Amino acid sequence: MDEFKFKITSQLLTKTKNNNLIHYWSWNNSKICSSPILFIGGVHGDEPEGVWLAETLLIWLKSFEFKKQLDHLNSFILVPCLNPDGFLKNQRVNGNGVDLNRNFPTPDWCKDFKADRYFPGEKPASEIETTALINLIDQYKPSLIIHFHSWKPYIIYTGNDAKKLTELISSITTYPAQDDIGYPTPGSIGQYGWFNKKTPVICFEELEGTPHSHIWNRWQKVLKIIMYKKLLKTFLK
């Protein structure tokens, strides 16, 4: 495969309230007519495990191993950290004190919240980060959205189209597969992706506090399966 045929491009997604830049990386496999997979890390700034996983995935995507198997891989978009304002302060919310994973304009969006860390904003899509991601989804129309978090070990899917793939991921990681996290999440990426866009969404919840060196070991087999287009078709409706 000639080098010029493989080039991951980096583009500016937006600038935050605190003037931090959010970039995304993408690559399009022009040999197949399929929508990309969208990966998102750092939605919550106090969940560094998700950012580490996204950054390590990017390293692998840039690696020689990836180039050798280029024809077999899916197109992708990767946002390593959607909430740099929160990430740099180790806080869940963004620079405006908004929980980005409650700020999407879903049918169930609600202004009620039980603690400051879950503040959904004054209105849906009030935040720069939220509207930028919505525009990215509208532009690229991903076939699957995966976002990386950390709390308790779970794999959460939204939309039955992702159930079979989530069950496969569960069998590999030993983390339980569920169709919700155990409580309502109005205005979340999962709710927006499925109910607004009919795009299946999977949330990887790594165990909070997992050492950086262990995270890729747990998830690399899963992510490689997802990136290989022939295998992925088997597990998505």
Backbone hydrogen bonds, N-H to C=O, Kabsch-Sander energy under -0.5 kcal/mol:
donor,donor_aa,acceptor,acceptor_aa,energy
5,K,2,D,-1.3
6,F,3,E,-1.8
7,K,5,K,-0.5
9,T,7,K,-0.5
9,T,26,S,-2.4
11,Q,24,Y,-2.7
13,L,22,I,-3.5
14,T,22,I,-1.3
16,T,20,N,-2.7
19,N,16,T,-1.9
22,I,14,T,-2.8
23,H,21,L,-0.6
24,Y,11,Q,-2.5
25,W,78,L,-2.6
26,S,9,T,-2.1
27,W,76,F,-2.0
29,N,27,W,-0.5
30,S,28,N,-1.2
32,I,29,N,-1.6
34,S,32,I,-1.3
37,I,75,S,-1.9
38,L,144,L,-2.8
39,F,37,I,-0.6
39,F,77,I,-2.9
40,I,146,I,-2.3
41,G,79,V,-3.0
43,V,148,F,-0.5
45,G,43,V,-0.5
45,G,91,Q,-0.5
45,G,92,R,-1.2
47,E,44,H,-1.5
50,G,47,E,-1.3
51,V,47,E,-0.7
52,W,48,P,-2.8
53,L,49,E,-2.2
54,A,50,G,-2.0
55,E,51,V,-2.7
56,T,52,W,-2.4
57,L,53,L,-2.4
58,L,54,A,-2.0
59,I,55,E,-1.8
60,W,56,T,-2.2
61,L,57,L,-2.6
62,K,58,L,-1.5
63,S,60,W,-1.5
66,F,60,W,-0.5
67,K,63,S,-1.7
68,K,64,F,-2.3
69,Q,65,E,-0.9
69,Q,66,F,-0.7
70,L,67,K,-1.4
72,H,69,Q,-1.5
73,L,70,L,-1.7
74,N,227,M,-3.0
76,F,27,W,-2.1
77,I,37,I,-2.6
78,L,25,W,-2.9
79,V,39,F,-2.8
82,L,41,G,-2.4
83,N,42,G,-1.4
87,F,83,N,-2.5
88,L,84,P,-2.6
89,K,85,D,-0.6
89,K,86,G,-0.7
90,N,86,G,-0.6
90,N,87,F,-0.9
91,Q,86,G,-2.6
94,N,98,V,-2.2
97,G,94,N,-2.0
99,D,119,F,-3.2
100,L,98,V,-0.9
102,R,99,D,-1.9
103,N,100,L,-1.2
104,F,187,G,-2.7
106,T,104,F,-2.3
109,W,106,T,-1.7
118,Y,115,A,-2.2
119,F,116,D,-1.9
125,A,103,N,-4.1
126,S,123,K,-1.1
131,T,127,E,-2.4
132,A,128,I,-2.2
133,L,129,E,-2.0
134,I,130,T,-2.4
135,N,131,T,-2.3
136,L,132,A,-1.9
137,I,133,L,-2.5
138,D,134,I,-2.4
139,Q,135,N,-2.1
140,Y,136,L,-2.5
141,K,137,I,-2.4
143,S,36,P,-2.3
144,L,36,P,-0.8
145,I,200,P,-2.2
146,I,38,L,-3.1
147,H,202,I,-2.1
148,F,40,I,-2.8
149,H,204,F,-3.3
151,W,206,E,-2.4
154,Y,152,K,-0.8
154,Y,205,E,-1.5
155,I,176,P,-2.4
156,I,203,C,-2.3
157,Y,178,Q,-2.4
158,T,201,V,-2.8
162,A,159,G,-2.0
163,K,160,N,-1.4
165,L,235,F,-0.8
166,T,162,A,-2.5
167,E,163,K,-2.3
168,L,164,K,-1.7
169,I,165,L,-2.4
170,S,166,T,-2.5
171,S,167,E,-1.9
172,I,168,L,-1.5
173,T,169,I,-2.7
174,T,170,S,-2.4
178,Q,155,I,-2.4
188,S,185,T,-1.3
192,Y,188,S,-2.5
193,G,189,I,-3.2
194,W,190,G,-2.0
195,F,191,Q,-2.1
196,N,191,Q,-0.6
196,N,192,Y,-1.5
197,K,192,Y,-1.2
198,K,194,W,-1.3
199,T,193,G,-3.1
201,V,158,T,-1.9
202,I,145,I,-2.6
203,C,156,I,-3.3
204,F,147,H,-2.4
204,F,202,I,-0.5
205,E,154,Y,-2.6
205,E,203,C,-0.7
206,E,149,H,-2.4
206,E,204,F,-0.8
208,E,151,W,-3.0
210,T,207,L,-1.9
214,H,211,P,-1.6
215,I,211,P,-0.9
215,I,212,H,-0.8
216,W,212,H,-0.7
218,R,214,H,-1.5
219,W,215,I,-1.8
220,Q,216,W,-2.5
223,L,219,W,-2.6
224,K,220,Q,-2.2
225,I,221,K,-1.9
226,I,222,V,-2.2
227,M,223,L,-1.9
228,Y,224,K,-1.3
229,K,72,H,-1.7
229,K,227,M,-0.8
232,L,228,Y,-2.3
233,K,229,K,-1.9
234,T,230,K,-0.6
234,T,231,L,-0.9
235,F,231,L,-0.6
235,F,232,L,-1.4
236,L,232,L,-1.0
237,K,161,D,-1.1
